């Protein structure tokens, strides 16, 4: 199968982009697809230039130029230019594509869309706590544009939708009356993310981040920290001020909006902010508990990776991965992710019982073992094959 994949970025530093990198590798290697990747930036993935003769099992990167400016302008330019270049490749270079795959809305001719976020839901959350100033105006305009695109694209029955969780599939039903969305959760590489690997690297990782052994490190990974629940996490840490807690917060975000809250809560020397990197295992090795009080999350891949590493996890019931977590057995579910008192109580109950932490981590490893990238790729490949057959 000759496949066009349309995504602005692919790397292993961010959740959605890392999931796409894992998927493309397996579509090429295991399902012998000839993958033509249209992207602005690619890292941590073996690709070939378009000048080289492609073959089944290869990933060819067609580089799309990018511009600077507000995200809304960048996105419109990206959608326009990737469409123009793909049209040129088809009619001038004779590149015939069997199917188009897109993670989210990146074009308007996708055959299969992997839905990682539903902007209709994010826009509802934005209205509840909208930031002011130019940033708030831009976000409102960007979300409205994406909601309009969702109404245009997602209601088209010829486009096959695949949510990364039952949570996401239910939103596609709620907002777009799509009761036919497939569910294909992300996977995890258990050879990389495993308790043994974290144990080997723990001392070095904690030394690099300047954590001492007596400290309890809470980890949160992801962008859009407001949506990831960082406010509730900071407030909960302050309520547990008598405990030797440290917070490791990872993401491509501006720290400034949280600096004032961090200072008011007396946490200035307890919080470490770090940029994302390819070697995310270092973060898990340094941590004792993974905390994800997300206001909304289609899946939340770092939670699954933390579980595979044997970390006890505290997860919002508003995250897609909560569909597969059994409260109190292989993780702890937060009913209200905004409730810092609930989160603080769960932290105290967990940390006062090391045996419970150990049992929770061991059960988490068993649950995570059911999620493989091979299974994820097989489901996506089957959807693509079905779409190709229907087009003929």
N, C-alpha and C positions, 0 to 999 in steps of 0.2 A: 504494500500500500504506500502510495506517495502522499505524504501528509504535510499540510501547512499548519504551523503552530504560530499564533500571533500573541505576543506578550512583550511589554516594553522592557522588562528586566528578567533575567534568570541568573540566580546565584545560590549559594548555600548559606547566606548570612541572614536571610529573612524567611519566615514561615511559608508563605504562599510560593515564593520564588524557589525555595528549597524543595518543596513538594513537586513543583513542575520539573525541576532538574532530575529528581529521582524518577519521575514518570517518563520523561523523554528518554533517559538512558535505557529503561526497560522496554519501551515501545520499539526502540531501535535494536537492542540486543536480543530480547526474547521473542519479539513479534516481527522482527525483520522489516520494520517500517523504514522507508526513506523519508527522514524528517527534514523539512525545510522550516527553519526557525527564523521568523521575522521579529527582530528585537533591536532595541537601542543599545542595550548593554548586556553582555554575557560574561560571567566569571564562574570558575570552578566547574566547568563542563567542557568535555572534549568535543570540539566542533571543527568542521572543515570550511574553507572559503568557498563561495559559489563558483569560482573558476575551476575548481577541481571536479572531475567527473563523479557525480554522486552514485551511490549504490544502496541497495537494501542494507539496513543496519547502520547507516551513516546519519549524522546530524550536520546539516549544512546551515551556517549562519548567514542570513541576509541582513546586513547591518542597516538599520534605519536611522538617519540623522535625527538629533534631538535639538531643541532650542531651550533657552533659559526663559524664566518668567513665571507667572502664577501657574499653579497646577492646572487650573481650568484651561488656560491657553495651551499649555504643554500637551494636555490630553487631546484637545481638538486637533492640534497639529499632528500628533502621533496617529490618530485615527485616519486623518486625511492622507498622510504620506504613506502609511503602510498599505493602504488601499491602492494608491497610485502605483507603488512599486510592485505590488503583487499583480496588478493588472498588466503592467509593462512586462513582467516576467512571463505572464501567460501568453500574451498576444505577440510580443516581439521575440522573446527568447524561446517560446514554445514549451514552457514548463506547465504541463498538465497536472493538476492536483486532483486527487481522489476525494479528499475531505479536508475541512478546515476545523481546527480545534482551537478554542480560546478559553483561558482561565478568566472568567468574567467577561464584561463587554469591552472588547478591544477592537472590534470590527462589526460590520452589520451583515456579514455573509457567512457566519460560522455555522457549521453543521452540528457541532457538539460544543456546549458551553459548560465548563466546570464552575459552578457557582460557589465562590468562597466568601462572598459578602452580599447582602441584600440592602441596597441603599435606602429603600423605603423604610426599613427598620432603623437604620442609622439616622435618617432624617427625623424620625420621631424622637429619638434620644437627643438629637441636637436641639430640638425645640424645647426640651425639658431643661436643658442647661446650656444655652447658647452663649459662646464667648462673644465679647463685644469687640468694637474696633474693626479695623480693616480685615483682620484675620477672621472674625465672625461673619462679616459680609461675604468674604470670598468663600468660606465654607458653605454658607447658605446657598450661594449661587451654584457652586460645584455640585452639591448634593441634589439641588433641583434639576440640574442638567442630567445627572446620572439617573435620577428617578424617571425623567422623561424618556431616556434611552431604555431603561428597564421596561417601561410600559410599551414601548415600540417593539423591542426585541423579544422579551420573554413571553409575550402573549401569542407569538407566532408558533403554531403547532408543528411547523416543519423544522423548527430548531429543537434539538434534543437537549434537555437540561439534566444535569447531574449535580445534585447537592452533595456536599461533603459530610452531611449528617442528616438524620431525620429532622432535627431542629430546623435546618435550612430548607429541607423539602416541605415542611409545614408552612414556612413563610412563603414559598413559591405558590403553594395552594391558597394561602390567605390573600396575598396581594394580586396574584395573576391568574387565579383559578386553574393552575397547572397541577392536576392530580396524577400526572404521568412522569413526574421527575424521578429519575433513578437516585439511589443513595450509594455513594462510593467513598467511604472514609479514607483518610490518609493512612499511610503505613509508617513503620519505623524499622530501621536497620538494627536488628538485635545483636549483630556482631560488633557494631560500633557503640551503640547505647546499651550498656549492660553494667550490672553492679561491679563485676570484676575490673572493668576498665576504669570506673570511677574510683574504686579503692586504690588502684595503682597510682592514680594521678592526684589523689586528694591532698596529700601533704604539699606537693609542688603548687597545686592550684591555690590552696589557701595561703601559702607563702606569697605568691604573686599578688594576690588581692589583699594581703596584709590582714588576714583573719587569724586570730589565735584559736587554739583547739577548744578552749572553754566557751567560745562564742557560738551562738546558734544562728546560722545564716539562712535567711529567707530569700528565695530567688523569684524574680518575675522577669520574663522575656517577652518583648513585643513592641510594636509601634503603636501610636495613638494611646499614650499612657492614661489619658482621661477615660477612654473606653475600656482599657484594660483593668481599671479599678485601682490605680495607684493611690488616689486620694484615700479610699477606704483602707488600703494597706498601711499607709503612713499613719492614719488615725488609730488603727488597731495596734500598730507597733508602739505608739505613744501610750495607749491604755495598758500595754504590757511593759511599761518602763522599768519595772523591777527585774525583768528577765534580761539576760545578756544577749539581746538580739542585735543582729546586723542585717541590713538589707542590701542585696545586690540587684540592681535594676538595669536591664540591658535593652537598648533600643536606639533607633535614629530619631531622637526627639529633642526638643529644646528644654533644657533643665529649668530655665528661668521661671516658667509659670508655677513650678512646684517648690522653688527655693524658699519663697516666703512661708509657705505652709510647713515645710521641713523645719525652718528656723523657729516658727511659733510653737511647734510641737516638741521642741527640744531634741530634735533628731539630727542636727547638723553633722555630728561626728559618727553617726550610725549608718548613714546611707552612702553607698558607693554606686555611682552611675557609670555605665560602661557602654561603648559602642558595640554593635553586633560584629561578629567575626565568623569565619568559616568553621573554626574549631569550637563549636558550641559546647562540646563535651567538657571543656575546661570549666564552664560555668556550673554545670551539673555536678562535677566532681567537687567543687568548692562548697556546694550547698548542703543543707540538712533537710529543708522542707521547700517544696515548690508551692507557691501561693498564686492563684489566678482568680481574683474576684471580678471578672469581666462583667461589664454591663450588657454586652452583646458579643458573641463570638460564634462564627459558623462552625468552627471545629476547635482550634487551639492546639496546633501541633506540638509546641514545647511541653504541654502537659503530658502528652503521650510519650515523648522522649524522656521526660522526668520519671514516668512510671516504669519505663523499660530499664532505667538506671537504678531502680529500687528506691527512689525517693518517695516518702509519703506526700500526697498532694491534697491541697484544699482548693476546690474548684467551684466556681459559680454554676448554679443550676441553669443560668442563661447561656452557657457555653455548649456548643454542639457535642463536645466529647462527653458531656454529662449523660448523654443517652446511654453510654456504655459503662458508666461508673456505678458501682453498688455502694451506696452510702454506708460508711462505717466498716466496709469489708476491704475494698481496694482503693478507697479514697474518701474524702469528706466533702459533702456538697453544701454549699451556702445557699440558703433559700432566698435571702435578700443580699445581693452583693454590695449594696450601698450601706449596709448596717455594720459599722465598724465594731460595735459591741459584740455582735454575733461572731464575727471573724476573730476578735480577741479571745472570746470564750473558747472557740474551737482550737485556737493556738495553745491556750493554757492547758486544756484537757489533753491535747496531744503531747505536749512537751513534758508534762508531768509523768508520763507513762512511757518510758523507753521501750518496753516490750510491745506495747500497742503500735508504736512507731515502726518497730521492726516487722511486726506481722502485716501492717498496712503496706509497707514497702515490698515485702515478699509477694503478697497477693497482687499488688500493682504490676509486678514483673510478669506474673502469669497472665493477667488480663491483656497486657501490652503485646504479649507473644502472638495473639490472634490477629494482630494488625501487621500486614506485610505490604511492601511496595509491589511485590509481584501480583498479589491479589487485586490491588488498586489498578495496576496497569492492565490486568486481564479484563476487568469490568469496563474500563475506558475503551480498550481495543474492541471489545464486543459491541459497544455502542457505535463506534466508528464504522465497523463492518456493516451493522444494520442500516446505518444512514446511507452508506454507499450503495447497498442493495436497493434501498427505496428510491434512490435517485436515478437508477438505471431504467 
